[in-house]
Amino acid sequence: MVVLLVLPHILYTPSILNSLSFSTQVSSPLKAAASHSLSDIEPLPSGSEAHWEVVERILFIYAKLNPGIAYVQGMNEIVGPIYYTFATNPNGAWREHAEADTFFCFTNLMAEIRDNFIKSLDDSQCGITAKMERVYSTLKEEDEELYLRLQEQNIKPQFFAFRWLTLLLSQEFVLPDVIRIWDSLFADENRFDFLLKVSCAMLILIRDQLLEGDFTVNMRLLQDYPLSDGDVLPILKKAKELQDSK
């Protein structure tokens, strides 16, 4: 059986995966990762490919076309919400193209955030370390008391902001909230500066708990963010205030 892949000029057959030594390095972790990121989507009709197979293929082809990055753990958390949005579109004609549309959007998004996934760039000006430090520098400007408290407890931004920034908060909230945050994020011309403001807003909105808590309590808060009233709108509102104050 031959299946037309997300790229119209590439055909996928089982023998392709088997014949590529690269596939043994990539396809196994992709199966687990792709399956993990799509638990909220209803199963496809009998006889259709599983959603995780579609996402696995998207990630595999991306890795093949971008060997400098290949597949890095966490990419499934980026592609998952994109695929979910297309695959659950009430318009059947749009749903038919969910795989191709997801691949296109994922590739364009990765073109903007790829530096986060390249380890050799971690300590460069464009790397993830500099971005994490900017979260703390922004916090220092907006709430020095909270900043000093986290510094006093030796809570480094790497302990929580790495995941926040690299995965665009996709692991911090339930999927509908992630999509709501991404909607605001991608609509902003300076979207990744806005992501830093969102991260800072998240800290400020739980400042009372962070000021009262010890290291253990605060690490738990930052790694399992307590969403007040199950609503991300206060976070986005605060982030917009921080952005507009500059």
N, C-alpha and C positions, 0 to 999 in steps of 0.2 A: 504494500500500500504506500502511496506517495501522497503527502499532504502539503498543500501550499503554505509556506511559512509566512510570518509577518512581513518579510521582505519579498516582493513579488518575483525577484529573480533568483531566489534561493529555494531549493526543494529540500524537504526534510524526509529522510527515510531512516528506519532503525539502524541500517548499516552505517550511516554517517556517524552517529554517535559512537558506534562500536569501533569504527576505523580510526577515530581521532584519539591520540594519546591524551590530548588536552582534556577530553571529556571525562576521563577518569579522575582528573583533579578537580573538576568543577561540578559535574552533574550530581554526584552523591550529596554534597552539602546543599545543593539547590533544591533537591527533592524535599528535604526536611524544612528548609527555609520557606520555600514557596507554599507548602502545605500549612505551615504555622501562620502565615500572614493572611490567609483567606478563610478563616473559620466563620466569618459573619455572612458569607454569601451562600444563598441557597444552592443545593446541588443542581447540576445540569441534568436535562432529561437523559433517560437510559440510552446508551449508544453514543453519547457525546463524550468528549474529553473532559476530565475533571478540571476544575478551575486551576488547581495547583500545577497541572501539566502545562497549561497555557502560560502561566507565570514563569514556570521553570524554563520554558522555551525562550521567552522574552529575555530572561536573565542570561541564558546560555548564549544566545546570539549576540547580546550586548557584550558579553565577555570575549567572544570570538572576534568581534569587530574592534574591541578596545583592549588589546593585550597588555597595554601599559598599566591598566587598572585591573582587568579581568573581573572576577567576582570577589567582592569583599563582604564579609558578614554584615548584615544590616541592610543591604540593598533591597532585600525582599520587603522590608518595612517601608521602603520608599515607593516601590512599584505597587504594593498591595492596595493602598487607598486609590491610586490612579485607576487600576484595573477595576476595582469595586465600583467606582463612579460610572465607568463606561458599561460594565457588565450588568448593572442594575438599572440602566436607563429604561424608562417605560416605553420608549419608542423602539420597536423591534428592529427597524432598519438601522438604527444607531448601534444597537447591541450586537448586530452581526459583525460590526467592524471593531469590536471592543479590543481585540488583540492588537490589530494594527495601530489603532489610535493610542493605545497604552504604550506601545513600543515607541511611537513618535514622541509622545509627551515625556516619557521616561528618559529617552535619549537627550532631549533638549534640556530637561531639568538637570540631568547629570553633567551636561556641559557647563552648567553654572556652579555646581557643587562638587565636582570631581576632585578638587584639591583636598577636600575633607577626607577622601578615601585613599590618598597617596601618602604613605607613611614617610617617605623621604622629604615631603613638604611640611610635615607637622610643625617644625620649628621656624618655618619661613614666615614672612609677613602675611602671606596669603593662606597659611596653613591653619589647622584647627586650633593649635595652641594659642595663637594670637587672637583668634576669635573668642576663645574662652576667657582670656584675660580682659577682653573688651567688655564682657558681661560684668566683671568685677569693677572695672574702671567706671562703667556707667553707673553701677550701684553706688560706688563711692561718691559720685557727684550728686546722686539723688537721695541717698539715705546713708550718710556716713556712719551713723550709729550701728545700723545693721551690718554694714560692711566690716566695721571693726570687730563686731561680735563674731562673725564668721572667720575672720582672720585670727582672732584670739583662740578660737577652737581648732585652728589649723584645718578648716574645711576648705579645701582647694576646689577651684571650679572644675578641675578634671574629674572630681568625684561624682559630679552630676551633669555638668553642662556639656561634657563630651557627648553624652547620649542625646541630650536635648537638641544640640546644634547639628550633629551629624545626621540624626534621623528625623530632623524637622519636627520634633515633639510627637512623632507617630506612635511612640511606646508609652507616652505619659497619659493619654486620654483614650476614651472609647472612640470607635471609628467615626460616628457622626460628629463628635467634637473635633476630631482631627481634621475632618473635611471642612468644618466651619473655620478653623484656624487657617488652614491652607488657602481657603477662599480669600481671606483677608490678606494673607501673606503674598500670594501670587498676583493679587490685584495691585499691590504696592510697587511702584517703580523701583524703590530701594528695598526690595523684598527681604534681603538678608540682613540689612541693617535693622529692618523692622523685627526680624526674628530675634536679634539681640535685645531689642526693647521689650519684646514679649517675654523673653527669659528673665529680664530684670523685673518686669511687672509681676511675674510669678513669685519672685522672691519678696518683693515689697508687700504683696497682698497677704503673705503669711508671716509678716515681720514680727507680730506679737508672739506667735508660737516659736519662731526662731530665736527671739530674744530671751524667752523663758527656758527653752530646751537646752539640754546638754548635748555633747557631741553625738551620742547614740541616737537620741530622739530626733535631732536635726537631720542627721543622715537619713533616717527613716522617712522623714518628711520630704526631703529632696529627692529621694529615690522612689517614693510612692506618693506623688503629689496629691494633697487633699483638695479636691475640687469642691468649693463651697456651693451648695445647692445644685450641684451637678450642672453648672453653667459656666461656659468659657467666656461669655460676653464681658464680665467684669475684667478679665485678663486683657482682652483685646481693647477695651475702653481705656484701661490704665496705660497700656502700651502706646496707644494713640496720643494720650496726654503727654507721655514722656517724649514722644517723637515731635509733637507740636511745640513743646517748650524750648526746643533748640532753635 
